[in-house]
């Protein structure tokens, strides 16, 4: 039983069928194909305004190039200390921005607060050539702890950085999972709440390898075509990126995939919440469940050959701190998660 990551899942059969169909005959290269053009139009309709969208192959490319487009080398990006751009992208945001600094802040459940952001801004003296200049705020939706920012929370963060004119970037590797939980529109949790640029994840939600960098003001996207090309992310056979995203967006397939993943995560979280040795580290709000596992539960999971990821406890609330021998285990569900395996996982945890 493998619950290590939604990256371990296969691609959706619809996506694979779309790739096969796109393979029939010639098509214009470098993103000038019909599939990509339709996706760009569809994204504008989805977000209820004209957007500039750029397809890339990985989440690291999406985040790094989006941030590089809005910060200068002497700039700073404020983000959570456990964000993907800090811990999992091998310095790519700094590299592609020619050296912009990541200022990482703590926060319970992987979330930034306006108060913490305001304090950080106070330590970065505006206009001083001795300090990097705060130029962007990056939030993760859903967070690395599986929690979700509401539109009101995003608006509050935007308000905290407005006086310093920071660009707000959203790492939406699990954007679909957050959206189906919130029940709002894509516009309401992005540009209407103050987000300027979104890394719209596809790969974790059933694509083979595609993400979209979405600028809600096309005028701010002028650099992106060169940055994408310079980073080796402008595919000559770009139709295969467009075909994946078109298949995901058609008939709200992307949301259906996320609903299944979230639903299986909720089953596990609800079962643990009914009592037992293990307990929730943070509320389960998307497709990830973080459990505090005592030694006996860890032993049962090992015996049952359950694969999961051990997670740091830095973002735990003080009243939910780890006790002797306990660890935080991350269990991730995907569109392909077998409900029967979730049942067996629940049985292994409960003993």
N, C-alpha and C positions, 0 to 999 in steps of 0.2 A: 504494500500500500504506500503510494508515493504522494505526500502532501507538501513536498519541499517548496514548490513554486508553481505559479500558473505558466511560467516559461517552459515547464517540462511537458505541457499539454501539446497535443497535436494541433494542426490548423483545422478550422471549420471545414467540413466537406463543401459547403457553398463557396468558400474562398478558394479551395483547391479546384473546384469546377470552373470558377471564373478565371483562374490562372491558365487552365487548359484551354478554355475558349479563347483567351487573349493570345494564345500561341498560334492561332490559325491565321497565317498570312502575314504580310508586311504591315508595319505601322510606323508613323513618324517617331523620331527618337528624341531623347533628352526632355521628356515631359510635354512635348507638343502633340501627343497622341490624344485620341478621342476619349479614352477612359479617364485620363488625368483631367482633361477639360471638364468632363461631366462631374467629376468629384469636386473640383474647385467651385463649380456652380452649385452643387448640392450643399457644400459647406456654407456657402453664403445664405442659402435658404434655411439651413438648419439653425444657424445662429442669428437669423432675422436681420442681417445687415450685410453689406458688401465686406468681404474679408479677402486678405491675401493669404493663400495657403501654399505650402511647400512640402512635398512628400520626401521623406528620407527613410532609411532602412532600420534605424535603431533609436531607442529612447535616449541613449547617450548623445547621439548626433543631434537629435531634436532639442534637447536641453542646452547643450553646449553652443549650438549655432544660434538658437533663440536668444540666449543671454549675450553672446558675443555681438549680436546685432544691436543691443540696447545699452551696453556699457562700454566704457573706454578702458584702456590698460591701467589707468590710475583710479579706476572706479572700484566700488565694492558692491557685492550682492549679499543682502541680509537673508538668512535662511535658517532652518532648524538644524541642530547639530547632527541629527540622524537622517537628514534628507539624502536622497539618492545622489544629488550633485556633490555632496560633501564626501560620502562614504563609499560610493560604488561606481564612480566614473573616472578613476585613475587620473584626476587632474584635468580632464578634458575641458570643463568650463573655463578654467584658468588658461589652458593652452590656446584654445581657439579665440579667447578674448585678449590674447597677448599679455596676460598677466593680471587681470582683474582679481581682486581678493574676495574670497568667500568669508563672510563674518557669520559664524554659526552660533546659534543661541539654544539654550535648553528650553524644554517645555513639556509638560505632562501629556502623554498620549501622542507625542510626535507633532504637537500643534504649537504654533507661535501665538503669542498674545500681543495686543496693541501696546500693553505696558512694557513688555520686554523689548519690543521693536523701538519704542520711544526712548528707552534707556540706551539702547545700542546707538541710536542716532545721536544722542547726546555725547557719546564718546568719540564720534567721528566729526571733528570740527569742520563745519562747512566753510569752504574757501581757503582753508589752511593747506599750504603746499607740503606740510609735514605729514598730513593724513591722506589716506585714500578717501575718495569722495563717494559717499553712498549714492548709488544710481539705480539700484533695482532691489526689489523684494521678491523672493521666490517661495511659493507655497506649494505643497504637495497634496494632490487631491485624487484619491484618498491618500492619507498620510502613510508613512512607513510603519505605523503602528495600527493601521486598519481603521483609523478614525476619520471623520469627515468634517470639513468646514461647511457651515451653513452659509447661505447668501448673506445673512446679517453679519456673520463673523468675517467674511471676506470684505464686506463694506467697512467694517470697523478697522481692519488692517489697512485698507486703502486710505481711510481718513487719517490714520497715524502717520502715513508717509506723504500725504498730499503736499504739506507745506515745503517739503524738500524735493518735491517733484520726482519721486521715484517711480520707475516703471514697475508694474506688477506682472510677474511671470507665474504661470501655473504649470507645474509638472503634473500632467494628467495621464500618467502611465495607466492608471486604473480609473480614468475619468468616467467610463461607462458604469462601473460599479458604484461610484459615488452618486451618479445621476439617478440611477433607478432607486436608490435608497431615499434620496431627497425628494423625488417626485416632482421636481421643477423642470423648467426648460433649460436647454444648454445655454441660452442667452442669459437667463436669470442668475446662473452661478458663475458666469464669466464676465463679459463686458458690462452688463447691467449692474454688476456688483463691484466693478472697478478693475477687472483683469484686462491687461493690455495685450499679452501674447500668451498663447496656450500651446503646450506640447500635448497633442491629442493622441493618446495611445491606441494602437491597434493590435500590436503583437501579443500582449498579455490577454487580449480579449478575442482570440480566435483567428487573427491574421497569421500569415506565414512570416513576414518581416516587413512591416510598414508602420510609420508614424507620420503625423502631420503637424507642421509648425504653422499655427494660425495667428495672423496679426489682425486685430480688430480695427486698426487704422492702417489701411494699405499704404498710406504715405510714409509709414515708419518701416516698411519692409524693403526699401530700395536696396539696401546692402545685401539682403539675404541671397539673391540669385548668385552673386559672386562668392559669398561665403560658402554656400552649399557646393558650388563647383570646386572651389579651392580645397574643400574638405573631402573631395572624392565621393560626394553624396548625390551628384547629378547623374543618374543612371542613363546610359545610352538607350537601354531598353526599358524606359520608364513606364511603359504601358503596364508592366507587371506589378508596379506599385499602385498605379491607378486602379487596376482591375481588383486588387485586394480590397482597397477602401470602398470601391463601388459596391462590391459584394457585401461588405459589412453593413453599409448604410442602407442598402435596399430593404424595404419592408421592415425597417427597424430591427434587422437581424442582430446588430451589435448590442441592442438593449435586451433582446431575448437571451443572448448568450450570457450577458452579465446577470440577468435575473436568475438563471439557473445556478451560476456560481455563488451568488449571494444567498440564494435559498439553501444550498447545501451548507454554507458556513453558518447560517442561522440555526440549522438543525443541530449542529455540533454545539454552538454557543448555548442554545436553550437547554440542551441535555446537561451540560456542565453546570449551568445556572440552577439546576434543580437540586444541587447538593452533591457532595462527594469530596474526594481528596483534592482533586484539581480545582482551580478557580480561574476566572477570567482576569487577565492582566489589564485589559482595557475593554470598553464596550465593543462588541462586534458590529460594525456599521457597514461593512462592504463584504469582500470575499475572503478575508483573512481572519483567522481566529488565533489569538495569542493566549496561551494557557500557562499558568504557573503550575509546574509539575513537581510534586514531591518525589523523593527517590523511589518509592514503591510503584508509582505510576510510570516513571521512567523505565523501570525494569519490565513492567508488563508491555509497554510499547516496544521495547527492544525484543522481547520474546515473540511478539506478534509481527515482527519485521515491518513495523511502521516507520517510514522515513519522514522526518520533519526537520526543520531548521532551528537550531538553538539561537536565541535572540538576546541581545543585551537588555538589561533592566533599567537603563538610565532614565527612561521616561515614565517609570512607574510613579504613582502617587505615593507619598510618604506612608499612608495608612495601608498600603498594599505591597510593602517591601518584601523582598525575598527572605525566607527563613533558611536555616542550615540545610544544605543539600538540595534546595529548590533551584530550578532553572525556569526560564521563560521559553516555551516552545511555540514556534510559528507553524500553523497549519493552513495551507492555501488551497482554496477550491478554484476550479476552472469550469468552463462551459462543458468540458468533457468528464468532469468528476462523476463517478458511478455512485448513485445513492446507496447501493448495497455496500460499497466500501466505506462510506460514511457511517453506516450502521455498525459495521465491524469495528471501525475506529472508536465509536462511542462505547461499544462493549468492552474494548480493550482498556479504555480510560476508566470506565466505571468498575471494572473488575468483576 
